[in-house]
Amino acid sequence: MEFDENSVIKVPLQAFQIDGKVDYDLVKIGNKIPMQDSEGHRLTGLVKKYRTIDSVTMDFNHPLAGVIYSFQAK
């Protein structure tokens, strides 16, 4: 499976609000967060970068996307 650069996007920080407050423990780099797109599809995003006050960079690629692996028969 190939890594898709278009699946790495900036998500507005307000998308992580719970009861009007951002859950900063949720948006830590390396956290996997279950989310939904605008059509209701469930996705899991990986927090890649959180350096701005208004957005979080999320990676929605499959965890093995871009990984090269091989198998050996015994």
PQR file with spaces between the fields and no chain letter, atoms N, CA, C, O and H, PARSE charges and radii, in Angstrom:
ATOM       1  N    MET     1       0.840   -1.169    0.000 -0.4000 1.5000
ATOM       2  CA   MET     1       0.000    0.000    0.000 -0.0000 2.0000
ATOM       3  C    MET     1       0.892    1.241    0.000  0.5500 1.7000
ATOM       4  O    MET     1       1.814    1.360    0.807 -0.5500 1.4000
ATOM       5  N    GLU     2       0.607    2.143   -0.901 -0.4000 1.5000
ATOM       6  CA   GLU     2       1.421    3.344   -1.023 -0.0000 2.0000
ATOM       7  C    GLU     2       0.973    4.433   -0.050  0.5500 1.7000
ATOM       8  O    GLU     2      -0.204    4.536    0.296 -0.5500 1.4000
ATOM       9  H    GLU     2      -0.142    2.047   -1.556  0.4000 1.0000
ATOM      10  N    PHE     3       1.930    5.231    0.378 -0.4000 1.5000
ATOM      11  CA   PHE     3       1.661    6.374    1.248 -0.0000 2.0000
ATOM      12  C    PHE     3       1.064    7.481    0.392  0.5500 1.7000
ATOM      13  O    PHE     3       1.614    7.816   -0.657 -0.5500 1.4000
ATOM      14  H    PHE     3       2.887    5.146    0.097  0.4000 1.0000
ATOM      15  N    ASP     4      -0.046    8.049    0.823 -0.4000 1.5000
ATOM      16  CA   ASP     4      -0.737    9.103    0.087 -0.0000 2.0000
ATOM      17  C    ASP     4      -0.563   10.437    0.810  0.5500 1.7000
ATOM      18  O    ASP     4      -1.129   10.640    1.884 -0.5500 1.4000
ATOM      19  H    ASP     4      -0.494    7.777    1.675  0.4000 1.0000
ATOM      20  N    GLU     5       0.215   11.344    0.226 -0.4000 1.5000
ATOM      21  CA   GLU     5       0.454   12.661    0.829 -0.0000 2.0000
ATOM      22  C    GLU     5      -0.847   13.435    1.025  0.5500 1.7000
ATOM      23  O    GLU     5      -0.944   14.267    1.927 -0.5500 1.4000
ATOM      24  H    GLU     5       0.674   11.179   -0.647  0.4000 1.0000
ATOM      25  N    ASN     6      -1.853   13.163    0.181 -0.4000 1.5000
ATOM      26  CA   ASN     6      -3.134   13.859    0.295 -0.0000 2.0000
ATOM      27  C    ASN     6      -3.926   13.422    1.521  0.5500 1.7000
ATOM      28  O    ASN     6      -4.924   14.053    1.869 -0.5500 1.4000
ATOM      29  H    ASN     6      -1.775   12.487   -0.551  0.4000 1.0000
ATOM      30  N    SER     7      -3.498   12.358    2.175 -0.4000 1.5000
ATOM      31  CA   SER     7      -4.167   11.883    3.391 -0.0000 2.0000
ATOM      32  C    SER     7      -3.550   12.480    4.652  0.5500 1.7000
ATOM      33  O    SER     7      -3.945   12.132    5.765 -0.5500 1.4000
ATOM      34  H    SER     7      -2.687   11.845    1.892  0.4000 1.0000
ATOM      35  N    VAL     8      -2.595   13.364    4.480 -0.4000 1.5000
ATOM      36  CA   VAL     8      -2.008   14.102    5.597 -0.0000 2.0000
ATOM      37  C    VAL     8      -2.543   15.531    5.487  0.5500 1.7000
ATOM      38  O    VAL     8      -2.190   16.272    4.570 -0.5500 1.4000
ATOM      39  H    VAL     8      -2.274   13.646    3.577  0.4000 1.0000
ATOM      40  N    ILE     9      -3.397   15.899    6.436 -0.4000 1.5000
ATOM      41  CA   ILE     9      -4.087   17.183    6.322 -0.0000 2.0000
ATOM      42  C    ILE     9      -4.052   17.947    7.643  0.5500 1.7000
ATOM      43  O    ILE     9      -3.824   17.376    8.710 -0.5500 1.4000
ATOM      44  H    ILE     9      -3.683   15.298    7.182  0.4000 1.0000
ATOM      45  N    LYS    10      -4.281   19.243    7.540 -0.4000 1.5000
ATOM      46  CA   LYS    10      -4.419   20.079    8.726 -0.0000 2.0000
ATOM      47  C    LYS    10      -5.897   20.104    9.102  0.5500 1.7000
ATOM      48  O    LYS    10      -6.767   20.383    8.277 -0.5500 1.4000
ATOM      49  H    LYS    10      -4.466   19.706    6.674  0.4000 1.0000
ATOM      50  N    VAL    11      -6.147   19.809   10.355 -0.4000 1.5000
ATOM      51  CA   VAL    11      -7.511   19.801   10.890 -0.0000 2.0000
ATOM      52  C    VAL    11      -7.624   20.976   11.857  0.5500 1.7000
ATOM      53  O    VAL    11      -6.748   21.165   12.701 -0.5500 1.4000
ATOM      54  H    VAL    11      -5.441   19.582   11.026  0.4000 1.0000
ATOM      55  N    PRO    12      -8.690   21.767   11.745 -0.5600 1.5000
ATOM      56  CA   PRO    12      -8.845   22.897   12.671  0.2800 2.0000
ATOM      57  C    PRO    12      -8.860   22.418   14.123  0.5500 1.7000
ATOM      58  O    PRO    12      -9.484   21.407   14.442 -0.5500 1.4000
ATOM      59  N    LEU    13      -8.183   23.135   14.981 -0.4000 1.5000
ATOM      60  CA   LEU    13      -8.103   22.781   16.392 -0.0000 2.0000
ATOM      61  C    LEU    13      -9.489   22.687   17.026  0.5500 1.7000
ATOM      62  O    LEU    13      -9.701   21.899   17.948 -0.5500 1.4000
ATOM      63  H    LEU    13      -7.676   23.956   14.722  0.4000 1.0000
ATOM      64  N    GLN    14     -10.421   23.481   16.539 -0.4000 1.5000
ATOM      65  CA   GLN    14     -11.775   23.467   17.096 -0.0000 2.0000
ATOM      66  C    GLN    14     -12.469   22.121   16.901  0.5500 1.7000
ATOM      67  O    GLN    14     -13.454   21.844   17.585 -0.5500 1.4000
ATOM      68  H    GLN    14     -10.250   24.122   15.790  0.4000 1.0000
ATOM      69  N    ALA    15     -11.987   21.277   15.989 -0.4000 1.5000
ATOM      70  CA   ALA    15     -12.561   19.942   15.791 -0.0000 2.0000
ATOM      71  C    ALA    15     -12.312   19.031   16.989  0.5500 1.7000
ATOM      72  O    ALA    15     -12.934   17.976   17.106 -0.5500 1.4000
ATOM      73  H    ALA    15     -11.187   21.502   15.433  0.4000 1.0000
ATOM      74  N    PHE    16     -11.411   19.430   17.872 -0.4000 1.5000
ATOM      75  CA   PHE    16     -11.056   18.618   19.040 -0.0000 2.0000
ATOM      76  C    PHE    16     -11.663   19.170   20.327  0.5500 1.7000
ATOM      77  O    PHE    16     -11.230   18.830   21.428 -0.5500 1.4000
ATOM      78  H    PHE    16     -10.905   20.287   17.777  0.4000 1.0000
ATOM      79  N    GLN    17     -12.666   20.018   20.172 -0.4000 1.5000
ATOM      80  CA   GLN    17     -13.328   20.582   21.339 -0.0000 2.0000
ATOM      81  C    GLN    17     -14.331   19.600   21.927  0.5500 1.7000
ATOM      82  O    GLN    17     -15.066   18.927   21.204 -0.5500 1.4000
ATOM      83  H    GLN    17     -13.019   20.294   19.278  0.4000 1.0000
ATOM      84  N    ILE    18     -14.345   19.534   23.249 -0.4000 1.5000
ATOM      85  CA   ILE    18     -15.338   18.767   23.982 -0.0000 2.0000
ATOM      86  C    ILE    18     -15.941   19.731   24.987  0.5500 1.7000
ATOM      87  O    ILE    18     -15.236   20.292   25.825 -0.5500 1.4000
ATOM      88  H    ILE    18     -13.748   20.081   23.836  0.4000 1.0000
ATOM      89  N    ASP    19     -17.248   19.919   24.896 -0.4000 1.5000
ATOM      90  CA   ASP    19     -17.950   20.884   25.748 -0.0000 2.0000
ATOM      91  C    ASP    19     -17.336   22.278   25.654  0.5500 1.7000
ATOM      92  O    ASP    19     -17.231   22.988   26.655 -0.5500 1.4000
ATOM      93  H    ASP    19     -17.821   19.464   24.215  0.4000 1.0000
ATOM      94  N    GLY    20     -16.930   22.665   24.438 -0.4000 1.5000
ATOM      95  CA   GLY    20     -16.414   24.009   24.201 -0.0000 2.0000
ATOM      96  C    GLY    20     -14.951   24.225   24.539  0.5500 1.7000
ATOM      97  O    GLY    20     -14.439   25.334   24.386 -0.5500 1.4000
ATOM      98  H    GLY    20     -17.015   22.089   23.625  0.4000 1.0000
ATOM      99  N    LYS    21     -14.260   23.170   25.000 -0.4000 1.5000
ATOM     100  CA   LYS    21     -12.843   23.296   25.343 -0.0000 2.0000
ATOM     101  C    LYS    21     -12.034   22.239   24.596  0.5500 1.7000
ATOM     102  O    LYS    21     -12.469   21.097   24.447 -0.5500 1.4000
ATOM     103  H    LYS    21     -14.675   22.269   25.125  0.4000 1.0000
ATOM     104  N    VAL    22     -10.857   22.636   24.133 -0.4000 1.5000
ATOM     105  CA   VAL    22      -9.968   21.706   23.440 -0.0000 2.0000
ATOM     106  C    VAL    22      -9.352   20.755   24.460  0.5500 1.7000
ATOM     107  O    VAL    22      -8.857   21.181   25.504 -0.5500 1.4000
ATOM     108  H    VAL    22     -10.504   23.563   24.255  0.4000 1.0000
ATOM     109  N    ASP    23      -9.390   19.461   24.145 -0.4000 1.5000
ATOM     110  CA   ASP    23      -8.757   18.446   24.993 -0.0000 2.0000
ATOM     111  C    ASP    23      -7.308   18.303   24.530  0.5500 1.7000
ATOM     112  O    ASP    23      -7.019   17.555   23.597 -0.5500 1.4000
ATOM     113  H    ASP    23      -9.792   19.116   23.297  0.4000 1.0000
ATOM     114  N    TYR    24      -6.397   19.028   25.192 -0.4000 1.5000
ATOM     115  CA   TYR    24      -4.994   19.049   24.773 -0.0000 2.0000
ATOM     116  C    TYR    24      -4.294   17.715   25.018  0.5500 1.7000
ATOM     117  O    TYR    24      -3.273   17.440   24.389 -0.5500 1.4000
ATOM     118  H    TYR    24      -6.632   19.636   25.951  0.4000 1.0000
ATOM     119  N    ASP    25      -4.814   16.886   25.910 -0.4000 1.5000
ATOM     120  CA   ASP    25      -4.251   15.545   26.098 -0.0000 2.0000
ATOM     121  C    ASP    25      -4.533   14.671   24.877  0.5500 1.7000
ATOM     122  O    ASP    25      -3.784   13.739   24.585 -0.5500 1.4000
ATOM     123  H    ASP    25      -5.643   17.110   26.422  0.4000 1.0000
ATOM     124  N    LEU    26      -5.619   14.980   24.168 -0.4000 1.5000
ATOM     125  CA   LEU    26      -6.006   14.221   22.984 -0.0000 2.0000
ATOM     126  C    LEU    26      -5.109   14.529   21.793  0.5500 1.7000
ATOM     127  O    LEU    26      -4.809   13.630   21.007 -0.5500 1.4000
ATOM     128  H    LEU    26      -6.228   15.737   24.406  0.4000 1.0000
ATOM     129  N    VAL    27      -4.676   15.768   21.642 -0.4000 1.5000
ATOM     130  CA   VAL    27      -3.938   16.184   20.439 -0.0000 2.0000
ATOM     131  C    VAL    27      -2.420   16.123   20.620  0.5500 1.7000
ATOM     132  O    VAL    27      -1.695   16.948   20.063 -0.5500 1.4000
ATOM     133  H    VAL    27      -4.919   16.498   22.281  0.4000 1.0000
ATOM     134  N    LYS    28      -1.949   15.165   21.384 -0.4000 1.5000
ATOM     135  CA   LYS    28      -0.504   14.977   21.539 -0.0000 2.0000
ATOM     136  C    LYS    28       0.050   14.206   20.346  0.5500 1.7000
ATOM     137  O    LYS    28      -0.608   13.310   19.819 -0.5500 1.4000
ATOM     138  H    LYS    28      -2.538   14.496   21.836  0.4000 1.0000
ATOM     139  N    ILE    29       1.259   14.558   19.923 -0.4000 1.5000
ATOM     140  CA   ILE    29       1.901   13.896   18.791 -0.0000 2.0000
ATOM     141  C    ILE    29       2.013   12.406   19.075  0.5500 1.7000
ATOM     142  O    ILE    29       2.460   11.992   20.144 -0.5500 1.4000
ATOM     143  H    ILE    29       1.794   15.287   20.351  0.4000 1.0000
ATOM     144  N    GLY    30       1.594   11.606   18.089 -0.4000 1.5000
ATOM     145  CA   GLY    30       1.636   10.147   18.203 -0.0000 2.0000
ATOM     146  C    GLY    30       0.309    9.528   18.608  0.5500 1.7000
ATOM     147  O    GLY    30       0.135    8.317   18.474 -0.5500 1.4000
ATOM     148  H    GLY    30       1.230   11.942   17.220  0.4000 1.0000
ATOM     149  N    ASN    31      -0.633   10.329   19.100 -0.4000 1.5000
ATOM     150  CA   ASN    31      -1.945    9.792   19.473 -0.0000 2.0000
ATOM     151  C    ASN    31      -2.747    9.419   18.237  0.5500 1.7000
ATOM     152  O    ASN    31      -2.709   10.113   17.220 -0.5500 1.4000
ATOM     153  H    ASN    31      -0.491   11.313   19.208  0.4000 1.0000
ATOM     154  N    LYS    32      -3.475    8.311   18.341 -0.4000 1.5000
ATOM     155  CA   LYS    32      -4.414    7.902   17.293 -0.0000 2.0000
ATOM     156  C    LYS    32      -5.800    8.306   17.759  0.5500 1.7000
ATOM     157  O    LYS    32      -6.215    7.987   18.873 -0.5500 1.4000
ATOM     158  H    LYS    32      -3.506    7.748   19.166  0.4000 1.0000
ATOM     159  N    ILE    33      -6.516    9.019   16.882 -0.4000 1.5000
ATOM     160  CA   ILE    33      -7.811    9.573   17.260 -0.0000 2.0000
ATOM     161  C    ILE    33      -8.880    9.100   16.275  0.5500 1.7000
ATOM     162  O    ILE    33      -8.742    9.317   15.071 -0.5500 1.4000
ATOM     163  H    ILE    33      -6.179    9.278   15.977  0.4000 1.0000
ATOM     164  N    PRO    34      -9.945    8.456   16.766 -0.5600 1.5000
ATOM     165  CA   PRO    34     -11.047    8.086   15.877  0.2800 2.0000
ATOM     166  C    PRO    34     -11.817    9.345   15.486  0.5500 1.7000
ATOM     167  O    PRO    34     -12.132   10.186   16.328 -0.5500 1.4000
ATOM     168  N    MET    35     -12.115    9.456   14.192 -0.4000 1.5000
ATOM     169  CA   MET    35     -12.799   10.646   13.682 -0.0000 2.0000
ATOM     170  C    MET    35     -13.795   10.223   12.618  0.5500 1.7000
ATOM     171  O    MET    35     -13.873    9.047   12.263 -0.5500 1.4000
ATOM     172  H    MET    35     -11.859    8.772   13.507  0.4000 1.0000
ATOM     173  N    GLN    36     -14.562   11.190   12.105 -0.4000 1.5000
ATOM     174  CA   GLN    36     -15.505   10.982   11.012 -0.0000 2.0000
ATOM     175  C    GLN    36     -15.300   12.067    9.978  0.5500 1.7000
ATOM     176  O    GLN    36     -15.032   13.219   10.317 -0.5500 1.4000
ATOM     177  H    GLN    36     -14.499   12.146   12.394  0.4000 1.0000
ATOM     178  N    ASP    37     -15.428   11.688    8.693 -0.4000 1.5000
ATOM     179  CA   ASP    37     -15.360   12.715    7.657 -0.0000 2.0000
ATOM     180  C    ASP    37     -16.740   13.336    7.473  0.5500 1.7000
ATOM     181  O    ASP    37     -17.684   12.972    8.174 -0.5500 1.4000
ATOM     182  H    ASP    37     -15.645   10.752    8.417  0.4000 1.0000
ATOM     183  N    SER    38     -16.862   14.263    6.542 -0.4000 1.5000
ATOM     184  CA   SER    38     -18.123   14.984    6.339 -0.0000 2.0000
ATOM     185  C    SER    38     -19.244   14.088    5.827  0.5500 1.7000
ATOM     186  O    SER    38     -20.414   14.465    5.890 -0.5500 1.4000
ATOM     187  H    SER    38     -16.095   14.559    5.972  0.4000 1.0000
ATOM     188  N    GLU    39     -18.896   12.900    5.319 -0.4000 1.5000
ATOM     189  CA   GLU    39     -19.903   11.954    4.825 -0.0000 2.0000
ATOM     190  C    GLU    39     -20.220   10.864    5.851  0.5500 1.7000
ATOM     191  O    GLU    39     -20.975    9.937    5.561 -0.5500 1.4000
ATOM     192  H    GLU    39     -17.946   12.594    5.268  0.4000 1.0000
ATOM     193  N    GLY    40     -19.646   10.977    7.045 -0.4000 1.5000
ATOM     194  CA   GLY    40     -19.941   10.014    8.104 -0.0000 2.0000
ATOM     195  C    GLY    40     -19.049    8.786    8.132  0.5500 1.7000
ATOM     196  O    GLY    40     -19.272    7.887    8.944 -0.5500 1.4000
ATOM     197  H    GLY    40     -19.033   11.730    7.281  0.4000 1.0000
ATOM     198  N    HIS    41     -18.031    8.723    7.256 -0.4000 1.5000
ATOM     199  CA   HIS    41     -17.104    7.589    7.250 -0.0000 2.0000
ATOM     200  C    HIS    41     -16.170    7.681    8.460  0.5500 1.7000
ATOM     201  O    HIS    41     -15.645    8.749    8.773 -0.5500 1.4000
ATOM     202  H    HIS    41     -17.849    9.452    6.597  0.4000 1.0000
ATOM     203  N    ARG    42     -15.975    6.559    9.124 -0.4000 1.5000
ATOM     204  CA   ARG    42     -15.080    6.532   10.280 -0.0000 2.0000
ATOM     205  C    ARG    42     -13.633    6.387    9.816  0.5500 1.7000
ATOM     206  O    ARG    42     -13.320    5.582    8.939 -0.5500 1.4000
ATOM     207  H    ARG    42     -16.401    5.691    8.869  0.4000 1.0000
ATOM     208  N    LEU    43     -12.762    7.184   10.426 -0.4000 1.5000
ATOM     209  CA   LEU    43     -11.341    7.190   10.101 -0.0000 2.0000
ATOM     210  C    LEU    43     -10.551    7.231   11.398  0.5500 1.7000
ATOM     211  O    LEU    43     -11.044    7.706   12.421 -0.5500 1.4000
ATOM     212  H    LEU    43     -13.015    7.838   11.138  0.4000 1.0000
ATOM     213  N    THR    44      -9.333    6.736   11.348 -0.4000 1.5000
ATOM     214  CA   THR    44      -8.430    6.897   12.475 -0.0000 2.0000
ATOM     215  C    THR    44      -7.280    7.773   12.009  0.5500 1.7000
ATOM     216  O    THR    44      -6.596    7.459   11.035 -0.5500 1.4000
ATOM     217  H    THR    44      -8.932    6.350   10.517  0.4000 1.0000
ATOM     218  N    GLY    45      -7.082    8.863   12.709 -0.4000 1.5000
ATOM     219  CA   GLY    45      -6.017    9.790   12.354 -0.0000 2.0000
ATOM     220  C    GLY    45      -4.902    9.749   13.379  0.5500 1.7000
ATOM     221  O    GLY    45      -5.142    9.580   14.574 -0.5500 1.4000
ATOM     222  H    GLY    45      -7.638    9.118   13.500  0.4000 1.0000
ATOM     223  N    LEU    46      -3.696    9.903   12.902 -0.4000 1.5000
ATOM     224  CA   LEU    46      -2.516    9.949   13.752 -0.0000 2.0000
ATOM     225  C    LEU    46      -2.053   11.399   13.848  0.5500 1.7000
ATOM     226  O    LEU    46      -1.818   12.048   12.829 -0.5500 1.4000
ATOM     227  H    LEU    46      -3.501   10.040   11.931  0.4000 1.0000
ATOM     228  N    VAL    47      -1.923   11.904   15.068 -0.4000 1.5000
ATOM     229  CA   VAL    47      -1.449   13.284   15.258 -0.0000 2.0000
ATOM     230  C    VAL    47       0.026   13.333   14.884  0.5500 1.7000
ATOM     231  O    VAL    47       0.857   12.704   15.539 -0.5500 1.4000
ATOM     232  H    VAL    47      -2.114   11.376   15.896  0.4000 1.0000
ATOM     233  N    LYS    48       0.351   14.077   13.834 -0.4000 1.5000
ATOM     234  CA   LYS    48       1.730   14.194   13.361 -0.0000 2.0000
ATOM     235  C    LYS    48       2.407   15.456   13.861  0.5500 1.7000
ATOM     236  O    LYS    48       3.593   15.446   14.190 -0.5500 1.4000
ATOM     237  H    LYS    48      -0.324   14.588   13.302  0.4000 1.0000
ATOM     238  N    LYS    49       1.647   16.546   13.918 -0.4000 1.5000
ATOM     239  CA   LYS    49       2.245   17.832   14.268 -0.0000 2.0000
ATOM     240  C    LYS    49       1.194   18.702   14.946  0.5500 1.7000
ATOM     241  O    LYS    49       0.046   18.773   14.509 -0.5500 1.4000
ATOM     242  H    LYS    49       0.683   16.554   13.651  0.4000 1.0000
ATOM     243  N    TYR    50       1.601   19.342   15.993 -0.4000 1.5000
ATOM     244  CA   TYR    50       0.725   20.297   16.674 -0.0000 2.0000
ATOM     245  C    TYR    50       1.606   21.453   17.098  0.5500 1.7000
ATOM     246  O    TYR    50       2.112   21.492   18.220 -0.5500 1.4000
ATOM     247  H    TYR    50       2.534   19.284   16.348  0.4000 1.0000
ATOM     248  N    ARG    51       1.779   22.386   16.191 -0.4000 1.5000
ATOM     249  CA   ARG    51       2.692   23.502   16.448 -0.0000 2.0000
ATOM     250  C    ARG    51       2.023   24.851   16.289  0.5500 1.7000
ATOM     251  O    ARG    51       2.621   25.888   16.577 -0.5500 1.4000
ATOM     252  H    ARG    51       1.368   22.354   15.280  0.4000 1.0000
ATOM     253  N    THR    52       0.797   24.836   15.836 -0.4000 1.5000
ATOM     254  CA   THR    52       0.126   26.125   15.657 -0.0000 2.0000
ATOM     255  C    THR    52      -1.044   26.216   16.615  0.5500 1.7000
ATOM     256  O    THR    52      -1.500   25.210   17.159 -0.5500 1.4000
ATOM     257  H    THR    52       0.311   23.994   15.602  0.4000 1.0000
ATOM     258  N    ILE    53      -1.523   27.427   16.814 -0.4000 1.5000
ATOM     259  CA   ILE    53      -2.625   27.599   17.748 -0.0000 2.0000
ATOM     260  C    ILE    53      -3.981   27.309   17.118  0.5500 1.7000
ATOM     261  O    ILE    53      -4.995   27.306   17.816 -0.5500 1.4000
ATOM     262  H    ILE    53      -1.153   28.244   16.373  0.4000 1.0000
ATOM     263  N    ASP    54      -4.017   27.061   15.794 -0.4000 1.5000
ATOM     264  CA   ASP    54      -5.314   26.884   15.155 -0.0000 2.0000
ATOM     265  C    ASP    54      -5.489   25.583   14.375  0.5500 1.7000
ATOM     266  O    ASP    54      -6.575   25.343   13.848 -0.5500 1.4000
ATOM     267  H    ASP    54      -3.193   27.064   15.227  0.4000 1.0000
ATOM     268  N    SER    55      -4.456   24.730   14.279 -0.4000 1.5000
ATOM     269  CA   SER    55      -4.618   23.488   13.528 -0.0000 2.0000
ATOM     270  C    SER    55      -3.705   22.374   14.043  0.5500 1.7000
ATOM     271  O    SER    55      -2.707   22.608   14.724 -0.5500 1.4000
ATOM     272  H    SER    55      -3.574   24.925   14.708  0.4000 1.0000
ATOM     273  N    VAL    56      -4.101   21.152   13.681 -0.4000 1.5000
ATOM     274  CA   VAL    56      -3.353   19.948   14.026 -0.0000 2.0000
ATOM     275  C    VAL    56      -3.125   19.181   12.730  0.5500 1.7000
ATOM     276  O    VAL    56      -4.075   18.969   11.976 -0.5500 1.4000
ATOM     277  H    VAL    56      -4.912   20.962   13.128  0.4000 1.0000
ATOM     278  N    THR    57      -1.884   18.756   12.446 -0.4000 1.5000
ATOM     279  CA   THR    57      -1.621   17.970   11.249 -0.0000 2.0000
ATOM     280  C    THR    57      -1.891   16.504   11.569  0.5500 1.7000
ATOM     281  O    THR    57      -1.295   15.936   12.485 -0.5500 1.4000
ATOM     282  H    THR    57      -1.112   18.929   13.058  0.4000 1.0000
ATOM     283  N    MET    58      -2.805   15.896   10.797 -0.4000 1.5000
ATOM     284  CA   MET    58      -3.234   14.516   11.006 -0.0000 2.0000
ATOM     285  C    MET    58      -2.892   13.665    9.790  0.5500 1.7000
ATOM     286  O    MET    58      -2.985   14.126    8.652 -0.5500 1.4000
ATOM     287  H    MET    58      -3.289   16.357   10.053  0.4000 1.0000
ATOM     288  N    ASP    59      -2.499   12.430   10.036 -0.4000 1.5000
ATOM     289  CA   ASP    59      -2.201   11.470    8.973 -0.0000 2.0000
ATOM     290  C    ASP    59      -3.283   10.405    8.995  0.5500 1.7000
ATOM     291  O    ASP    59      -3.426    9.680    9.979 -0.5500 1.4000
ATOM     292  H    ASP    59      -2.424   12.055   10.960  0.4000 1.0000
ATOM     293  N    PHE    60      -4.051   10.307    7.902 -0.4000 1.5000
ATOM     294  CA   PHE    60      -5.139    9.345    7.794 -0.0000 2.0000
ATOM     295  C    PHE    60      -4.775    8.142    6.917  0.5500 1.7000
ATOM     296  O    PHE    60      -5.654    7.381    6.514 -0.5500 1.4000
ATOM     297  H    PHE    60      -3.934   10.896    7.103  0.4000 1.0000
ATOM     298  N    ASN    61      -3.484    7.970    6.623 -0.4000 1.5000
ATOM     299  CA   ASN    61      -3.033    6.793    5.889 -0.0000 2.0000
ATOM     300  C    ASN    61      -3.146    5.553    6.765  0.5500 1.7000
ATOM     301  O    ASN    61      -3.168    5.648    7.992 -0.5500 1.4000
ATOM     302  H    ASN    61      -2.769    8.588    6.951  0.4000 1.0000
ATOM     303  N    HIS    62      -3.218    4.385    6.124 -0.4000 1.5000
ATOM     304  CA   HIS    62      -3.157    3.122    6.858 -0.0000 2.0000
ATOM     305  C    HIS    62      -1.806    3.068    7.567  0.5500 1.7000
ATOM     306  O    HIS    62      -0.816    3.548    7.015 -0.5500 1.4000
ATOM     307  H    HIS    62      -3.200    4.308    5.128  0.4000 1.0000
ATOM     308  N    PRO    63      -1.733    2.498    8.778 -0.5600 1.5000
ATOM     309  CA   PRO    63      -0.457    2.465    9.511  0.2800 2.0000
ATOM     310  C    PRO    63       0.689    1.802    8.755  0.5500 1.7000
ATOM     311  O    PRO    63       1.850    2.114    9.019 -0.5500 1.4000
ATOM     312  N    LEU    64       0.399    0.900    7.826 -0.4000 1.5000
ATOM     313  CA   LEU    64       1.458    0.238    7.065 -0.0000 2.0000
ATOM     314  C    LEU    64       1.695    0.863    5.685  0.5500 1.7000
ATOM     315  O    LEU    64       2.481    0.342    4.893 -0.5500 1.4000
ATOM     316  H    LEU    64      -0.544    0.646    7.611  0.4000 1.0000
ATOM     317  N    ALA    65       1.023    1.966    5.403 -0.4000 1.5000
ATOM     318  CA   ALA    65       1.198    2.619    4.097 -0.0000 2.0000
ATOM     319  C    ALA    65       2.649    3.071    3.954  0.5500 1.7000
ATOM     320  O    ALA    65       3.194    3.743    4.830 -0.5500 1.4000
ATOM     321  H    ALA    65       0.385    2.389    6.046  0.4000 1.0000
ATOM     322  N    GLY    66       3.259    2.695    2.843 -0.4000 1.5000
ATOM     323  CA   GLY    66       4.639    3.091    2.559 -0.0000 2.0000
ATOM     324  C    GLY    66       5.689    2.228    3.199  0.5500 1.7000
ATOM     325  O    GLY    66       6.881    2.426    2.963 -0.5500 1.4000
ATOM     326  H    GLY    66       2.817    2.150    2.131  0.4000 1.0000
ATOM     327  N    VAL    67       5.269    1.256    4.016 -0.4000 1.5000
ATOM     328  CA   VAL    67       6.219    0.365    4.674 -0.0000 2.0000
ATOM     329  C    VAL    67       6.571   -0.779    3.719  0.5500 1.7000
ATOM     330  O    VAL    67       5.688   -1.414    3.144 -0.5500 1.4000
ATOM     331  H    VAL    67       4.301    1.095    4.207  0.4000 1.0000
ATOM     332  N    ILE    68       7.854   -1.027    3.561 -0.4000 1.5000
ATOM     333  CA   ILE    68       8.300   -2.138    2.713 -0.0000 2.0000
ATOM     334  C    ILE    68       8.567   -3.332    3.620  0.5500 1.7000
ATOM     335  O    ILE    68       9.348   -3.243    4.568 -0.5500 1.4000
ATOM     336  H    ILE    68       8.572   -0.511    4.029  0.4000 1.0000
ATOM     337  N    TYR    69       7.924   -4.426    3.328 -0.4000 1.5000
ATOM     338  CA   TYR    69       8.102   -5.633    4.125 -0.0000 2.0000
ATOM     339  C    TYR    69       8.243   -6.826    3.207  0.5500 1.7000
ATOM     340  O    TYR    69       7.769   -6.812    2.071 -0.5500 1.4000
ATOM     341  H    TYR    69       7.290   -4.499    2.558  0.4000 1.0000
ATOM     342  N    SER    70       8.894   -7.851    3.704 -0.4000 1.5000
ATOM     343  CA   SER    70       9.074   -9.053    2.894 -0.0000 2.0000
ATOM     344  C    SER    70       8.847  -10.275    3.768  0.5500 1.7000
ATOM     345  O    SER    70       8.970  -10.217    4.992 -0.5500 1.4000
ATOM     346  H    SER    70       9.279   -7.862    4.627  0.4000 1.0000
ATOM     347  N    PHE    71       8.518  -11.370    3.123 -0.4000 1.5000
ATOM     348  CA   PHE    71       8.255  -12.620    3.809 -0.0000 2.0000
ATOM     349  C    PHE    71       9.199  -13.668    3.278  0.5500 1.7000
ATOM     350  O    PHE    71       9.526  -13.685    2.091 -0.5500 1.4000
ATOM     351  H    PHE    71       8.419  -11.416    2.129  0.4000 1.0000
ATOM     352  N    GLN    72       9.635  -14.540    4.161 -0.4000 1.5000
ATOM     353  CA   GLN    72      10.505  -15.640    3.743 -0.0000 2.0000
ATOM     354  C    GLN    72       9.813  -16.953    4.084  0.5500 1.7000
ATOM     355  O    GLN    72       9.329  -17.154    5.198 -0.5500 1.4000
ATOM     356  H    GLN    72       9.369  -14.526    5.125  0.4000 1.0000
ATOM     357  N    ALA    73       9.782  -17.838    3.096 -0.4000 1.5000
ATOM     358  CA   ALA    73       9.208  -19.158    3.309 -0.0000 2.0000
ATOM     359  C    ALA    73      10.250  -20.047    3.973  0.5500 1.7000
ATOM     360  O    ALA    73      11.436  -19.959    3.656 -0.5500 1.4000
ATOM     361  H    ALA    73      10.176  -17.674    2.191  0.4000 1.0000
ATOM     362  N    LYS    74       9.820  -20.887    4.877 -0.4000 1.5000
ATOM     363  CA   LYS    74      10.739  -21.811    5.553 -0.0000 2.0000
ATOM     364  C    LYS    74      10.582  -23.199    4.977  0.5500 1.7000
ATOM     365  O    LYS    74      11.266  -24.127    5.409 -0.5500 1.4000
ATOM     366  H    LYS    74       8.857  -20.959    5.134  0.4000 1.0000
